[in-house]
């Protein structure tokens, strides 16, 4: 994609974030583009919806996938305000866009915006994900159940 095209979508990403903070939302946004067309766009809607997974990326990914009727966003570029959080990063890996263009890094904006929670401090969120499951702050309990494997075996039998 040409640099001038990038600047158009970067501007749209910035505009969405500005509009969202003026409407009482958080300073994040996402624009998804394929072949020069905006497939989907969204600001962060966590504040407005009381939905902790309504990050700009997850909302826009869902919209784009529904629009093209595919979970695969190959051929798309995704423009976001900030380096994606671990949840959004995971969603981006799953939908496989060609590029993710982010406009700010946490180290640069954390003096103006922070979002720490019960099990993590904002600046340590990525480190928390790197830990083994049984060393994370979020209590994860593994209850081995062999019947659980039957679900996957059945799926395999239906999809082989």
Helices and strands as residue ranges (DSSP letters): H 3-22, E 29-34, E 37-43, H 46-49, H 56-68, E 76-82, H 86-95, E 99-104, H 106-109, G 122-124, H 125-130, G 133-135, H 146-159
